[in-house]
Amino acid sequence: MAPRILLARHGQTEWSLSGKHTGRTDIPLLDEGRRGAKLLGERLHRAPWDGLPDVEVRTSPLLRAKETCDLAGFGDRATPWDALLEWDYGAYEGMTPDEIKAGRPDWLIWRDGVPEGETIAQVSARADEVVAWARSADRDVLVFAHGHILRTIAARWLGEEAFFASRIRLAPTSLSVLGWAYGAPALERWNDTGHLD
């Protein structure tokens, strides 16, 4: 079977709750985020996942992703990887979309990018690195990371430009699976938060 990539977005933080762009600011999970991470782990340790005994695990080195990975029960198997860091939002770090749009009413990150941070092309190149690694694996892989980089990875997995990620939302502590259909890259599961219900 061709390898799949399982995507786990980190749990809720103070900034994700308020809608602030959280790129490289290293903030911890809220209690709600820690609870969600444990519930995600319980789900992945039950059928049909059964703890994913053969999966290779990588995580963003930022605290919110590493903590989610640890609480989900995969920390002892995870390798930190800078390719999974969130978008460097530069001058827009810590700002909400409404605050940004006060000065740039038509702004859309997926089209316009950010000043003094990573370009869309740079984020897309990191996503391509993750996709290439996942496709070269001889087994499924599991990554713990952040909303915008995971959405970009999904777009690139599907062969789409990064802009496609503007059309696929991703909630904190969600589970997604990128796999195959009829030999072509496909979304098997997206933004699944059933474990939080």
C-alpha positions as CSV (number, residue, x, y, z in Angstrom):
1,M,0.0,0.0,0.0
2,A,1.3,3.5,-0.8
3,P,2.1,5.5,2.3
4,R,-0.3,8.0,3.8
5,I,0.4,11.1,5.8
6,L,-1.7,11.7,9.0
7,L,-1.9,15.3,10.0
8,A,-2.5,16.4,13.6
9,R,-3.0,20.1,14.2
10,H,-1.9,21.3,17.7
11,G,-4.4,21.9,20.4
12,Q,-6.0,25.2,21.3
13,T,-3.8,28.1,22.5
14,E,-4.7,31.5,23.7
15,W,-3.7,33.0,20.4
16,S,-5.5,30.4,18.2
17,L,-8.6,31.0,20.3
18,S,-8.5,34.7,19.7
19,G,-7.5,34.4,16.0
20,K,-4.1,35.9,16.3
21,H,-1.5,34.8,13.7
22,T,0.9,32.5,15.7
23,G,3.9,31.8,13.7
24,R,7.1,31.4,15.6
25,T,5.9,32.8,19.0
26,D,6.3,29.8,21.2
27,I,3.2,29.6,23.4
28,P,1.8,26.7,25.4
29,L,-1.6,24.9,25.0
30,L,-4.6,26.0,27.0
31,D,-6.2,23.5,29.3
32,E,-8.8,22.9,26.5
33,G,-5.9,22.2,24.1
34,R,-4.3,19.7,26.5
35,R,-7.6,18.0,26.9
36,G,-8.1,17.8,23.1
37,A,-4.6,16.4,22.7
38,K,-5.3,13.6,25.1
39,L,-8.6,12.8,23.4
40,L,-6.8,12.7,20.0
41,G,-4.3,10.3,21.5
42,E,-7.0,8.1,22.9
43,R,-8.6,8.0,19.5
44,L,-5.4,7.1,17.7
45,H,-4.7,4.3,20.2
46,R,-8.1,2.6,19.6
47,A,-9.3,0.7,16.5
48,P,-8.8,1.2,13.6
49,W,-5.6,3.0,14.4
50,D,-4.4,0.8,17.3
51,G,-1.6,3.1,18.3
52,L,-0.1,3.2,14.8
53,P,2.7,0.8,15.9
54,D,4.7,1.2,12.6
55,V,4.1,4.9,11.9
56,E,7.0,7.3,11.7
57,V,6.3,10.4,13.7
58,R,7.6,14.0,13.3
59,T,6.7,17.2,15.0
60,S,7.2,20.9,14.7
61,P,9.7,21.9,17.4
62,L,7.4,24.6,18.7
63,L,5.9,23.9,22.2
64,R,2.3,23.8,21.2
65,A,2.9,21.0,18.6
66,K,5.4,19.1,20.7
67,E,3.0,19.2,23.7
68,T,0.2,18.0,21.6
69,C,2.4,15.1,20.3
70,D,3.5,14.2,23.9
71,L,0.0,14.3,25.3
72,A,-1.3,12.2,22.4
73,G,1.2,9.6,23.4
74,F,3.7,9.8,20.5
75,G,6.4,12.0,22.0
76,D,8.8,9.2,22.6
77,R,8.6,8.3,18.9
78,A,8.7,11.8,17.5
79,T,11.6,13.6,15.7
80,P,11.4,17.4,15.7
81,W,11.6,18.9,12.2
82,D,11.9,22.5,11.2
83,A,10.1,21.9,8.0
84,L,6.9,21.6,10.1
85,L,7.3,25.0,11.7
86,E,4.3,27.4,11.2
87,W,4.5,30.2,8.6
88,D,6.8,33.0,9.8
89,Y,4.3,35.8,9.7
90,G,6.9,38.6,10.1
91,A,5.3,41.9,10.8
92,Y,1.8,40.3,11.1
93,E,2.8,38.0,14.0
94,G,0.3,38.3,16.8
95,M,-2.2,40.2,14.7
96,T,-5.8,39.1,13.9
97,P,-7.0,39.2,10.3
98,D,-9.3,42.1,11.2
99,E,-6.4,44.1,12.6
100,I,-4.4,43.4,9.4
101,K,-7.4,44.3,7.2
102,A,-7.8,47.6,8.9
103,G,-4.7,48.7,6.9
104,R,-5.2,46.3,3.9
105,P,-8.9,45.7,3.4
106,D,-8.5,43.2,0.6
107,W,-5.6,41.2,2.2
108,L,-5.6,37.4,1.9
109,I,-2.5,35.7,3.2
110,W,-2.7,32.9,0.6
111,R,-2.5,35.6,-2.2
112,D,-0.7,38.5,-0.6
113,G,1.7,36.9,1.9
114,V,3.2,38.9,4.8
115,P,5.8,41.6,5.1
116,E,9.1,40.8,6.8
117,G,8.3,37.1,7.0
118,E,8.3,34.0,4.8
119,T,7.0,34.2,1.3
120,I,4.3,31.9,0.0
121,A,6.9,30.2,-2.1
122,Q,9.1,29.5,0.9
123,V,6.2,28.0,2.8
124,S,5.3,26.0,-0.2
125,A,8.8,24.7,-0.6
126,R,8.8,23.5,3.0
127,A,5.5,21.7,2.4
128,D,7.0,20.1,-0.7
129,E,9.8,18.8,1.5
130,V,7.3,17.2,3.8
131,V,5.3,15.7,0.9
132,A,8.5,14.2,-0.7
133,W,9.5,12.7,2.7
134,A,6.0,11.2,3.2
135,R,5.8,9.7,-0.3
136,S,9.3,8.2,0.0
137,A,8.4,6.4,3.2
138,D,7.7,2.7,3.2
139,R,5.0,3.2,5.9
140,D,2.4,5.7,7.0
141,V,3.7,8.9,8.7
142,L,2.2,11.1,11.4
143,V,3.0,14.8,11.8
144,F,2.1,17.2,14.5
145,A,2.1,20.8,13.3
146,H,0.2,24.0,12.7
147,G,-2.8,25.2,10.7
148,H,-1.3,27.1,7.8
149,I,1.7,24.7,7.2
150,L,-0.6,21.6,7.3
151,R,-3.1,23.2,4.9
152,T,-0.2,24.0,2.6
153,I,1.0,20.4,2.9
154,A,-2.4,19.2,1.9
155,A,-2.6,21.5,-1.1
156,R,0.8,20.4,-2.3
157,W,0.0,16.7,-1.7
158,L,-2.9,17.1,-4.1
159,G,-0.7,18.9,-6.7
160,E,-2.3,22.2,-6.1
161,E,-0.7,25.6,-5.6
162,A,-0.5,26.9,-2.0
163,F,-3.5,29.2,-2.7
164,F,-5.8,26.1,-2.7
165,A,-5.2,26.0,1.1
166,S,-7.4,29.1,1.4
167,R,-10.3,26.8,0.7
168,I,-9.6,24.1,3.4
169,R,-10.1,25.1,7.0
170,L,-8.4,23.3,9.8
171,A,-9.5,23.3,13.5
172,P,-7.2,22.9,16.5
173,T,-6.6,19.3,17.5
174,S,-8.1,18.0,14.2
175,L,-7.0,14.8,12.5
176,S,-6.7,14.6,8.7
177,V,-5.4,11.9,6.4
178,L,-3.8,12.4,3.0
179,G,-3.8,9.2,0.9
180,W,-4.7,7.9,-2.5
181,A,-7.7,7.2,-4.7
182,Y,-7.4,5.4,-8.0
183,G,-3.6,5.9,-7.9
184,A,-3.8,9.7,-7.5
185,P,-3.2,11.8,-4.3
186,A,-6.5,12.3,-2.4
187,L,-8.0,13.6,0.8
188,E,-9.1,10.6,2.8
189,R,-10.2,12.5,5.9
190,W,-10.1,16.2,6.6
191,N,-10.5,18.4,9.7
192,D,-12.0,15.5,11.7
193,T,-12.7,16.6,15.3
194,G,-15.0,13.7,16.2
195,H,-12.8,12.8,19.2
196,L,-13.6,16.2,20.7
197,D,-17.4,15.7,20.8
